[in-house]
Amino acid sequence: MAVQLEGEATLTSEDQHSTEDAVLALFKHAFLNNAAQDISLQRELHRAWLKKGLVSLPPNFAGLDASRPWFVFWITHALELLGDYDEPHWSYQVAGFIAHCQDPTGGFAGGPQQLPHLAPTYAAVSALVVAGTEAAYKVVDRKAMYGFLMRMKSPDGGFKMHDEGETDMRGCYCAIATASMLHMLSDELLEGVPEYISRCQTWEGGIAGEEGLEAHGGYSYCGLAALCIAGKADALDLHSFLKWAVHKQMSHEGGFQGRANKLVDSCYSFWQGAIFPLLHEAFRQKGGSMPLPDDHCWFSPQPLQMYLLLACQHPNGGLRDKPGKSADFYHTCYALSGMAVSQYDVQGNTSIVGDIHNLLERTDIYYNVLVEKAERRSAYFNSLPPLEIDGRSLQGGEGPGAVAWRKRVLASRRVQEVDASPSSAIGRKGGYAGGDVE
Amino acid sequence: MYGISEDRPYSKREEWKDVTPVPQKDGPHPLAVIKYPPGFEEVHGYFRAIQQRNETSLRALSLTADVIENNSANYTAWYYRRRCLKELDSDLDEERVFTNKWATDCPKNYQVWYHRRWLISEIAERKRKEAGAEADKHIQLLARQELEYHLDCMQVNSDYKNYNGWSHRQFILQHFNLWHEELPFVERLLSEDIRNNSAWNHRYTVVRNQSWPLSDEIRKREIKFAMDAIRACANNECAWNYLSAFLGEGNCKVPWTAEPEVEVLCREVIDVAAQHGTCRMALQAMASINEAKGDVQAAAALYSQLEEVDRIRAKYWAWRASLLGAV
């Protein structure tokens, strides 16, 4: 049989072609009507839409009533990325509301008086870190939290999402990141975790939600970030991971897909996009003589930003998954987070598509809060005396990987501040590079 | 039926008059405040009250159905529902009927699928205890019905890649040890859509559970399967990925040079593709073959070709080339 390049059309290829057509039509429209430097992030629109949602949500959000700390995190983090998080105005309210989602037995729930659950626990603690005040940090009952995290450990090395609940890769990340943010990442909490995550790395190279399932961008981020925080990324086959991840950036659309032969989706700008700096860090943790590139950009930041700016901004504010969808807070948070990750390389150089004011604040690749907020939180918890649990003092910290990365980022920032010239603020690769899209 | 609810508000129902609803405590500074639709707050108020009383009764069970009707992602309600079902020793076949619509209507909902997983395990456990000699037959039937149900869900939604659904299927296969019957199902799905990566992944997992460690025969069969798929549709990333699951370095793999027909195929694809552009997967596979041969120059040439034609991954290909001398 002769080789066929395209073969017969199937559901997958039909969906792919119509998505490509929709995205490319928007690109053409933008290039015909805009000068390159006019391609801009509609900050005013987005911030107004975000602030409205942080206060109140319409009745069709009832199905998300078990995710309220997530809304607080998605929205406040999106605002801080835009440089528009008003600390005196919001932080008091964030601390006050999140406190009402805390369970007396430890952990946070999806809303007041619900069952504590690892996903809203991560979201709640991140929202408190975004809030950035001592009063916000103090909301967390750390002793009870540690008990909750240990209670969620399941015998296979993973974490249950809640009492008698499902175990999957989200649990690992939510538990490890939460423990790290609160300086409670202990050996007993980590026991069996690297082995569990390693078993979920698939034949494709990425990580699955559970052993046997398909490699997936969200779960890949969760597993890799958890291991990198703990300094244990050498449990994975990093080369096959990287090979899988680079192929998830779409040749025409510029954004990422979450799995092979699925459609581009803006939320993977973060889940897949952050995998590259994480892998850069993971290779470093593994050591050895293999030469690492100067930066983590094994992928192309510029086409990614092009996709987000031209195809994902909704005219009424917010960002969307892809053309034809409506904007939502989840996609807005992770589209902006992914854009921020792609704008800075390991050395702190920036890469900005379009208007130079499109540059966002830098996010911490481990927790997805601003680097500065992660540092502020770290200083606070470092200043506390060791936590006493059942008469013994807890031997747990942030995790060596999380500390090392932030130190390097902050050091490179200081170097840049010293030899700051007007051009270095814009960055060596700033501006438009439409050619990469083709 | 536990799932049926009536229209009268709870405050007007005789059987609920001993219960005072508990309001939600949002505190003085609530954020992300949802303007709840009519009836939502009342149902949840009674649900909070029932939890506070730690009541696991028939009425509590039926109340959880109402809460789930209002918000099927309410994991607390699903959790509490399982508690009621256990303590009331409820008829779980009826419960299966109750969950049917949720998995087809809300296929991306973790709670529904987890509930279903619990339910099927529990039903099987009970049958095992009750049915004696017939038990195995009933349990096998139950498991097969569940696999059918997964297929129905995919068909109803025209979504053959739903992650939670696949998770459920693999759980059933594992729990009831049915991997050995699964290959024809995979082949059917792949014949319908050769680009469905969920089906490719499932194929690998079936092989992993059924034929591990790999014999030469099975490995050859899988390599041939991938090669035939590449022939039929060379720009399909899944088939190339599947091929490389059995070639290279690692557990149960053989070197890229072990199957000479792979190189023949790569060359053929590269030739055909040259008339229309390029096939990055074929170039990548060819580079791996050359690396395995120790032909660094040929591999480097392919990586630099990839750097030219696959611009979005240019830096990755340049880095791969830089590793050739170093490793």
Interface residues (C-beta under 8 A of the other chain):
Chain A: M1 A2 V3 Q4 L5 E6 G7 E8 T10 L11 T12 S13 G53 L54 V55 S56 L57 P58 P59 F61 A62 G63 L64 D65 A66 S67 R68 F71 V72 I75 Y92 Q93 V94 G96 F97 A99 H100 A109 G110 G111 P112 Q113 Q114 L115 H117 M161 H162 D163 E164 G165 E166 T202 W203 E204 G209 E210 G212 L213 E214 A215 H216 D237 L242 W244 V246 H247 Q249 M250 S251 G254 R259 A260 N261 K262 S289 M290 P291 P293 C297 W298 F299 S300 P303 G435 D436 E438
Chain B: V22 Q24 K25 D26 G27 P28 H29 P30 L31 A32 V33 I34 K35 Y36 P37 F40 R48 Q51 N70 N71 S72 A73 N74 Y75 T76 Y79 R82 Y110 Y114 R117 S158 Y160 K161 Y163 W166 S167 Q170 Q174 E192 D193 I194 R195 N196 N197 S198 W200 N201 Y204 T205 R208 N209 I230 R231 A232 C233 A234 N235 N236 E237 C238 N241 A245 G250 L265 E268 V269 V272 A273 H276 C279 D310 R311 I312 R313 A314 K315 Y316 W319 S322 L323 A326 V327
